[in-house]
Amino acid sequence: MRTPIFAANWKMHLGPTAARDFLRSFLAAVPEQDDRELWFFPSAVALEAVARDTEARADVSVGAQNVHWEPKGAYTGETSVAMAREAGAVGALVGHSERRHVFGETDEETSRKVRTLLNAGLTPMLCVGETIDQREADETLAVVRRQLSALGGLEVDALTRVLVAYEPVWAIGTGRTATPTDAAEVHRDIRAWIAGRGVPAGSVRVLYGGSVKPANIADLMAEPEIDGVLVGGASLAPDAWSGMVQVALD
């Protein structure tokens, strides 16, 4: 059995003070367990605060929302992998749909970020997913495979350290959600792509993201192909997020 992951992407919400308040409530409501992993992806300014306030919890990991592949330089507004690690990050999101479609991040850039994170001993969570136009044109699997090319050429041991999150762009923040069956189809294809690189299909965890909420998280997590969820807006309130984590595990 693959250990499920419940990942909260706070996007541009919750500064250090608000993040600490959140964690005080959330950690009190969700006792430490070894049957799941909790990931938090706070803003860059709250990263160190979140890492510090969760360091006593073995079930909690903290990641950056974005990193740059260069170690240092004239890259205003960027965060190097070394900086993120020093602040307490053990991983980072790579290729989130907002990075791709709002900020123009390319597949080549996601590939550089994945390799830089792996070389630093950190865990990349590579996000892949199609737009509504691509879905309606029956291009979902082709798009996802192209985005998975960021992992191309990695050695088997490196591939097993990667997390993948399938986030259909048309479902993020829209209230529309892929059905568990639809998501499972893409997850199976992701595993097949990974298996084609010599990695046992069951050794890489694949999460689902896209309008995950209290009403659908249990059904999504009941699908064997779904190893966890990457949640945005619904993870911003400690009571709601703690409730979702607990409901999904019941």
VEXGU-863324 format. One line per field, with one value per residue (C-alpha): residue number from 1; chain; x, y, z. Coordinates in Angstrom, 1 decimal. Example, Ala and Ser with C-alpha at 12.3 -4.5 7.8 and 13.67 -1.06 7.14 Angstrom:
# residues 2
i <- 1/2
ch <- A/A
east <- 12.3/13.7
north <- -4.5/-1.1
up <- 7.8/7.1
END
This chain:
# residues 250
i <- 1/2/3/4/5/6/7/8/9/10/11/12/13/14/15/16/17/18/19/20/21/22/23/24/25/26/27/28/29/30/31/32/33/34/35/36/37/38/39/40/41/42/43/44/45/46/47/48/49/50/51/52/53/54/55/56/57/58/59/60/61/62/63/64/65/66/67/68/69/70/71/72/73/74/75/76/77/78/79/80/81/82/83/84/85/86/87/88/89/90/91/92/93/94/95/96/97/98/99/100/101/102/103/104/105/106/107/108/109/110/111/112/113/114/115/116/117/118/119/120/121/122/123/124/125/126/127/128/129/130/131/132/133/134/135/136/137/138/139/140/141/142/143/144/145/146/147/148/149/150/151/152/153/154/155/156/157/158/159/160/161/162/163/164/165/166/167/168/169/170/171/172/173/174/175/176/177/178/179/180/181/182/183/184/185/186/187/188/189/190/191/192/193/194/195/196/197/198/199/200/201/202/203/204/205/206/207/208/209/210/211/212/213/214/215/216/217/218/219/220/221/222/223/224/225/226/227/228/229/230/231/232/233/234/235/236/237/238/239/240/241/242/243/244/245/246/247/248/249/250
ch <- A/A/A/A/A/A/A/A/A/A/A/A/A/A/A/A/A/A/A/A/A/A/A/A/A/A/A/A/A/A/A/A/A/A/A/A/A/A/A/A/A/A/A/A/A/A/A/A/A/A/A/A/A/A/A/A/A/A/A/A/A/A/A/A/A/A/A/A/A/A/A/A/A/A/A/A/A/A/A/A/A/A/A/A/A/A/A/A/A/A/A/A/A/A/A/A/A/A/A/A/A/A/A/A/A/A/A/A/A/A/A/A/A/A/A/A/A/A/A/A/A/A/A/A/A/A/A/A/A/A/A/A/A/A/A/A/A/A/A/A/A/A/A/A/A/A/A/A/A/A/A/A/A/A/A/A/A/A/A/A/A/A/A/A/A/A/A/A/A/A/A/A/A/A/A/A/A/A/A/A/A/A/A/A/A/A/A/A/A/A/A/A/A/A/A/A/A/A/A/A/A/A/A/A/A/A/A/A/A/A/A/A/A/A/A/A/A/A/A/A/A/A/A/A/A/A/A/A/A/A/A/A/A/A/A/A/A/A/A/A/A/A/A/A/A/A/A/A/A/A
east <- 0.0/1.3/1.1/-1.5/-0.5/-2.7/-1.0/-2.2/-1.1/-1.8/-0.9/-0.7/-2.5/-1.5/1.5/3.7/1.3/-1.8/0.1/1.1/-2.5/-3.6/-1.1/-1.9/-5.5/-4.9/-2.2/-4.3/-7.2/-5.1/-2.9/0.3/-0.2/2.0/-0.6/-0.5/1.7/0.7/2.4/2.1/3.2/3.1/4.1/7.8/7.6/5.8/7.9/10.4/7.6/5.6/8.7/9.7/6.2/5.9/9.4/8.2/5.7/7.2/4.1/4.4/6.6/6.9/7.7/8.2/5.6/8.3/12.1/14.7/17.2/20.1/22.0/22.2/22.2/20.2/16.8/14.6/11.7/13.0/14.0/16.9/16.7/19.4/17.5/14.3/16.1/17.7/14.2/13.1/11.7/12.1/10.5/8.8/5.9/7.1/5.0/1.8/-0.8/-0.6/3.1/2.6/-0.4/0.0/3.8/4.7/6.8/7.9/8.5/12.2/12.1/10.2/12.8/15.6/13.8/13.1/16.8/18.0/15.7/16.7/20.4/19.9/18.1/14.7/11.4/9.8/6.0/5.6/2.1/0.6/-2.8/-4.7/-6.9/-10.6/-9.8/-7.2/-9.6/-12.5/-10.0/-9.2/-5.6/-5.5/-3.1/-0.8/-0.5/0.1/2.8/4.5/4.6/6.0/8.9/10.4/11.3/12.8/16.3/16.2/17.8/15.4/16.4/15.7/12.3/11.2/11.8/9.4/5.8/3.3/0.1/-2.5/-4.4/-6.7/-6.5/-10.3/-11.0/-8.7/-10.7/-13.7/-15.9/-15.7/-14.0/-12.9/-14.8/-12.8/-13.1/-11.8/-8.9/-8.0/-7.7/-5.1/-3.3/-3.1/-1.5/1.0/2.0/2.3/4.6/6.7/6.8/8.1/11.2/12.0/10.3/7.7/4.4/3.4/6.5/5.6/2.7/0.2/-2.0/-5.2/-5.9/-8.7/-11.6/-11.2/-13.6/-15.3/-18.1/-15.9/-12.6/-13.8/-14.9/-11.6/-9.5/-11.5/-10.2/-7.1/-5.2/-5.4/-2.6/-3.6/-4.8/-3.2/-5.7/-5.8/-8.7/-10.3/-7.1/-7.0/-9.3/-7.9/-11.3/-12.2/-8.8/-8.6/-12.1/-11.2/-8.1/-10.0/-13.0/-10.8/-9.1/-12.3
north <- 0.0/3.5/6.0/8.6/12.3/15.3/18.4/22.0/24.6/27.9/29.9/33.7/33.4/33.2/35.2/34.0/35.1/33.7/30.5/30.0/30.5/28.0/25.4/25.9/24.9/22.3/20.3/20.2/18.7/16.2/14.0/12.6/9.3/7.1/6.0/9.2/12.2/15.9/18.4/22.2/24.5/28.0/31.3/32.0/34.5/32.0/29.0/29.2/29.8/26.8/24.6/25.7/25.2/21.7/20.4/18.2/16.4/13.4/13.2/16.8/17.9/21.5/22.5/25.7/26.7/27.5/27.5/28.6/26.2/28.6/28.6/32.4/35.5/38.5/36.8/39.3/37.6/34.1/31.6/29.2/25.6/26.2/29.1/27.0/24.2/26.5/27.9/24.3/23.0/19.4/19.7/22.0/22.2/22.2/23.1/24.0/25.1/28.7/28.7/27.3/29.3/32.6/32.9/31.0/28.2/25.8/22.0/22.7/24.9/22.3/19.7/22.0/22.5/18.8/18.0/20.8/19.7/16.0/17.0/18.9/15.9/17.6/16.1/17.5/17.4/17.6/19.0/18.0/18.5/19.7/22.7/22.4/22.9/20.1/17.8/18.4/17.7/14.4/15.5/14.8/11.9/13.5/16.7/14.9/12.7/15.8/17.4/14.2/14.6/16.8/13.4/12.0/10.7/10.4/7.3/4.8/5.8/9.5/8.7/6.9/10.1/12.2/12.9/13.6/15.6/15.4/18.7/19.2/23.0/23.2/21.9/24.2/26.8/26.3/24.0/21.4/18.2/15.2/12.1/9.5/7.3/10.1/10.8/7.2/6.8/9.5/8.2/4.8/6.4/8.3/5.0/3.3/6.1/5.8/2.0/2.4/4.0/0.9/2.0/-0.2/1.5/1.3/2.9/6.5/8.2/10.2/12.8/14.4/18.2/20.3/21.6/18.9/19.7/18.1/16.8/14.8/14.0/10.6/9.4/10.5/8.9/5.7/5.2/2.9/4.8/8.1/8.3/11.6/15.1/18.5/21.1/24.9/27.0/24.2/23.9/27.5/27.0/24.8/23.3/22.5/21.0/18.9/17.6/16.7/14.8/12.8/12.1/10.7/8.3/7.0
up <- 0.0/-0.9/1.9/1.0/0.9/1.8/0.4/1.0/-1.6/0.0/-3.1/-2.3/1.1/4.8/5.8/8.7/11.5/9.8/9.0/12.6/13.7/11.2/12.3/16.0/15.3/12.6/14.5/17.6/15.6/13.6/15.8/14.4/12.5/10.4/7.9/5.9/5.1/5.4/3.1/3.3/0.5/2.0/0.5/0.4/3.2/5.5/4.6/7.5/10.0/8.8/8.8/12.3/13.7/12.3/12.9/15.8/13.6/11.7/9.5/8.2/5.3/4.1/0.5/-1.6/-4.1/-6.7/-7.0/-9.6/-11.0/-10.7/-7.4/-7.2/-9.4/-10.7/-10.6/-8.8/-7.0/-7.3/-4.6/-5.1/-4.1/-1.5/0.0/0.2/1.9/4.4/5.2/6.0/2.7/1.9/-1.5/-4.0/-6.5/-10.1/-13.1/-11.3/-13.8/-12.6/-13.1/-16.6/-17.8/-15.8/-15.7/-18.8/-17.3/-20.0/-20.0/-20.3/-17.2/-15.2/-16.2/-14.9/-11.6/-11.1/-11.6/-9.4/-6.6/-6.9/-6.9/-3.7/-2.1/-2.2/-3.4/-6.6/-6.9/-10.7/-11.6/-15.0/-16.5/-19.6/-20.4/-21.2/-24.9/-24.9/-23.0/-25.5/-28.3/-26.7/-26.1/-22.4/-22.4/-25.0/-23.0/-19.8/-21.4/-22.9/-19.5/-17.9/-20.3/-17.5/-15.9/-19.1/-18.7/-15.0/-13.4/-11.8/-8.2/-9.0/-10.6/-7.4/-5.4/-7.5/-6.7/-9.5/-9.2/-11.9/-11.9/-14.9/-15.5/-16.2/-12.7/-10.6/-8.8/-11.1/-8.9/-11.7/-10.7/-12.7/-11.6/-9.7/-12.8/-15.1/-12.8/-12.4/-16.2/-16.3/-13.2/-14.8/-17.9/-15.7/-14.0/-17.4/-18.6/-15.5/-15.8/-19.3/-17.8/-15.7/-12.5/-10.9/-11.5/-7.8/-6.5/-7.5/-5.8/-8.0/-6.5/-7.8/-7.6/-8.9/-6.9/-4.2/-1.4/1.6/-0.6/-3.0/-1.2/0.2/-3.2/-4.8/-2.1/-2.4/-6.0/-5.7/-8.4/-6.4/-3.8/-2.3/-3.1/-3.7/-2.5/-2.9/-1.6/0.5/2.5/3.8/6.8/9.5/10.5/6.9/6.0/9.2/8.5/5.0/6.0/8.6/6.5/3.7/6.1/7.7
END
